[in-house]
């Protein structure tokens, strides 16, 4: 298991959901 890959995917998912949340909140 590539730990760095998991952290990167988690960080990417967090950033993506954060952007979607901010976008829906501002709409």
N, C-alpha and C positions, 0 to 999 in steps of 0.2 A: 504494500500500500504506500503510495507516494503522499506523505503528509503535507508537503508543500502544495501539491496539486489540490488536495482537499481544502486547505486553507484558502487557496486562490479561488476555487469554485464557490466556497462559502462567502468570501468577500465580494465576489462578482454578483452572487445572488442577493446579498444584502444591499449592494449598491443599486441593483436593478429594481428591487422592490421599493427602495427608498426614492428612486426617481419616479416610479409609477405613483407612489403615495403622494409625493409633492405635486405631481402633475394633476392628479385627481382632486387634491385639496384646493389647488389654485383655480380649478375650473368652476 
